[in-house]
Amino acid sequence: MAVYTHVSAEEMTALLLRYDVGTLGSAKGIAEGVENSNFLIDTSGGNDGARFILTLYEKRVDAADLPFFFALLDHLADKGLPVPRAIRDREGAQLQRVAGRPGCLIEFLTGVSVSHPTPVQARATGAALGQMHAALADFTPQRPNTMGPVGWHELAARCGDDLNRIAPALGARVQAELDWLDSAWPTHLPSAVVHADLFPDNVLMRGNEVGGLIDFYFACTEVRAWDVAVTHAAWSFGDDGTDYQAEIGDAIIDGYEAVFGLSDAERAAFPALARGACLRFMLTRAWDWLNTPADALVTRKDPLAFLRRLDHYAGHD
């Protein structure tokens, strides 16, 4: 179970007293996710009870960024997108302090994250991403991308020669890719606030329809089409980074184009954007691989799964 901070029933009961959501019925830690502690909360609110997510922010999420994330979710929800708001307590506050951690109570959305998406589901996800980008056209707050090109260099330097413990000569391969991306990164393309982490487990499907977009805690201001590349890389391969599924990748693009569209320049830059997406996730996984204790509750994710994706986009496979 990926829960870093224990929250007692007494602490949850005290938290819920700040809201008009009823009393605590049950609470259960949620195993999904590696960044935060999440709990599924059932209360006595409403005619048939109510359900919420309690999130405590750990690791990479900076509490100073939370107002940006909350404003982003409110904006998207106001535009009719299926995203979960951070609920306000009786005094209007969204951010709380629980068990010594910053946290919030979040709306619960129904749906399931699919392990093996169909082309129809992939197309719906591409369309939902396009709808999100359209809805953010008038969203003015910005947040730097700490996991962007500058961050890749910093993270690679922090990993250092230990990268070679993951695979022989991985450090040299990463440096070569950094050098290439420095020269090829398309800074001339339109930038906007993007999700930056739209993996299948961050999309809740209801059959073939998108019922929810969640986990916006890497949202930032970046080249907008990079969001499409991240989604394409996350959805279009087997778990180990092999078995490229063109029908899934094409469906992501088709769904996005039907709603928002890609320019000729964005299409031309897509290989570089996708390689940047793969390097970003390979490096964060590599850092976690090298620094997660053996007895940790979190299962480490294979960094090489994104090296294999990178090789696909680079034409090396």
N, C-alpha and C positions, 0 to 999 in steps of 0.2 A: 504494500500500500504506500503510495507516494504522499505521505503526510509527515511533515517535518515537525510540526508543533501540535502538541496535545491540547485540546480544549475540553475542559470539564463540563458536565451537564449544568453545574451551577453557573459557570461563566456564560454558557449559551443562553440559559434562562435569563440572566441579568441583561444580556445584550438585547434579547427580544422584547424586554420591557420598554425599550426606547422606541419601539415601533408599534404601529397598529396592525399587527399581523397575527395576533393570537398567541397562545402559549406553546411552549416546546412539547411536541409529541414524540419525535424521535430524531436521531442524528447519526449519520454514518459517514466515515471517511471515504473519499473517492480515490480509487487507485490510479485513474488516468491523470496525466500531466506530470511534469517533472520540475516546474518552476515554483509552484505555490502549494500551500496546503488547502484542500477543498473538502467541504463537508456537505452532504445532502441533508437538508433540514425539513422536517414536516412539522407543521403547526396546526393549531385548532382554528385558524382564521377561515372566514368564508363559511358557506353552507356545508361543504364537504371537506373542509380542511384546506391547507395551502402548502405549497412546496417552494423552497428557495435553495440557493447555493450560498454557503458562507465561504468566502475566500480570504485566506491570510497570505500576505505577500512576503515571499522569501527570496533569497538568492538574487537574481538579476533585476528584479523590479525595484526601481527607486521610488520611494514614497513620494518624492517631489514631483514625479511624473503622473501620479494618480489623478489629479484634477484634469489633466489633458485627456486621459483615457475616459474618465467619466463624462466629460463634455462631448467627446467623440461619440460615445454610445448614446447619449441623450439626443445628439443631433441626428444620428442615423435612425433612432427609434421614432423621432418626430417626423422623419421623412417616410415612415412606414416600412422600414427594413426590419427583418426579423433578428434583432440583436437584443441581448439582455441588459436592461438598465441596472445601474447600482441604485438600490432603493434608498430614499431619503427617510430619515427618522422624523419624529414629531417636531424636531427643531430645524429640519431641513438639511441635516448633515448626511452626507453619503459615506465619508471616511470615518471609520471607527478605530478604536484600539482594543484588541482582543488578545488575551494571553501574551501580552507584551509585543504584539505584532500589529502593524497597520492591516486593516481588513475592511470588508464591506459585505453587506447582504445583497444578493443579486437575484434578479428574476430567474425563474426556472423555465427553460424552453423544452418542449417535448421533441423527440426525434432521436435517431441513432446515427452514430458515426460508422460508416461502412468501411470494411477492410478491403473489399474487392469491388470498387465502383464500376457500374456499367457505363457505357457511353452516354446513355440518357441522363444518368445522374451527373456525369462529368459536364455535360452541356448545361444542365441546370445550374451547376456550380459556377461555370464560366459566366453565365448570364447574371447570377447573383453578384459576382465580383464586378461586372460592368455596372449593375444598378448601384452598387456601393460607391464606385468611382463617380458616377453621375451625381449621387446625393451629396458627395463631398465637394462639389464644385464651389460651393459658397461657404465652406468651413474654413475659417481663417486661422485658428491656432496652429502652431507648427511645433514639431519636436524633431531634433536631429536624429539621424539614423546611426546609433552607436554600433550597429552591426553592419555598417556599410564599408566601403573601400578603405577608409582610414582605420576602422576597427579591425578589419582583416589583417592588416599589417601588424597592429598591436597584439592581436591574439596569436598570430604566428610567432612573433618574437617571444611572447610569454611561454608558448609551448616549446620553442627552441629545438634543440637536438632530440628532445624526448619524442618528437614526432616519429623518429626512426624506430622507436620501440613499438609503434603501432604497425608499421610496415617498412621494409628496407627502402632507404632513399626517399621516404615520404617528404622529409624536409626540403630536399632539392626540388621535388615535384611541386610542392606548395610555393616555393620561391619563384619557380619558373612561371607558375600561373599568376602569381601576384604581379610579376613584371609584365606579363602579357596584358593583364587587365588594366594596369596603370596606363598603358598606351591605347587600349581599345575601349575603355569605359565611356559610354555615350552621355556625357554631361550636357549635351545640347538638347536632349529630349525633354518634354514637359515633365515637371515635377508636381507632386501633390501628396497629400496624406494617403498612405497605403496601409493595408493590413500587415503585410510582410511575413505572414506565417500561416497561410491558408492551407494547411495540410488536411487530409481527410478527417482526422480526429477533431478538427476545429469547424467542421460543417455537420450540422444535424439534419439528416434526411428524413422525410416522411414519405416513404415510398420513393417516387421519382422526383419529388419536389423538395426544395431546400426549406427546412423548417427553422433553421437558426444558423447564424454566423457567430462564433464565440472566440474567446481568447485573443483579445486585441492588445495584449501587453507588449508586443513588439511594434505596434503601429508607430509610424514615423513619417517624416517628409523625405521623399526619395523619388527617383525617376519612376513615374507612374507605371510604365510598362514592366518594370522589374517585378511588380506584384503579380502580373500575369505569368512571368517566367518562374517565379517561386512556386506558384500553384501548378504550373505545367510540370516542373521537376518533381514536385511532391506527389502528384497523382499518377504519373504516366509510367511508372516502373514497378517491378516487384520490390519487396521489402529489402532485398539485398542489393538493389541498384541495377540489377540486370533485367532482362525481359522487357525491353521498351515496348509499350503498348500504344502504337500510333493512333489507334482508334480513340483511345482515351485522351491523348494529347490533342488530337484534332478537334475533339468535342469540346474541350476546354476553350480552345481558341474560337471555335465557331460560336459557342454560347456568348463569349465576351464580345465578339465582333457584331453579333446580332443586336446587342443592347448599347454598346459604347463605341467599339471600333478601335482598330490600330492603324496608325499612319504608315506610309511606306517606309519612313525613317525608323519607326519603331519595329516594323517587321525586319528590316535590314539589320537592326541591332540586336535582334532576339537571341542569336547564339551567344553573344557576349553577356547579355543580361542573364541568360540561363547558366552560363559558366560562373558568373558572380554569385548567383543563388546557390549553386552547388558548393562553391568554395566556402561561402558563409556557413552553411550547415555542416560541412565537413569539419571546419575549424572549431565550431562550438561543441560538436560531438567529440572531437579529439581532446579538447580541454577537459570536458567532463570525463572522458575515458581515462585520462591520465590522473585526474584529481578526485575521482569518486572513491571513497573508502570501500574496501572489499565487503564490509558488513553493512553497507548502506541499504536503505529500503528501496532505493531507485535502481532499476535495471538500466545499465549503460547501453547506449545505442551505438551501433557500429559506424565509425566515421567513414570507413571504406565504401559503405553503401552510396555515399555521395561522391566519392572519388570515381566510382564506376559511372555514375550519372554524368559527372563532369567529362569523363572521357568520351561518353556518347556525344555530348554537345560539341566537344572539340574535334570530333571525327576520328578519335583514336581507337574506337572499338571495332 
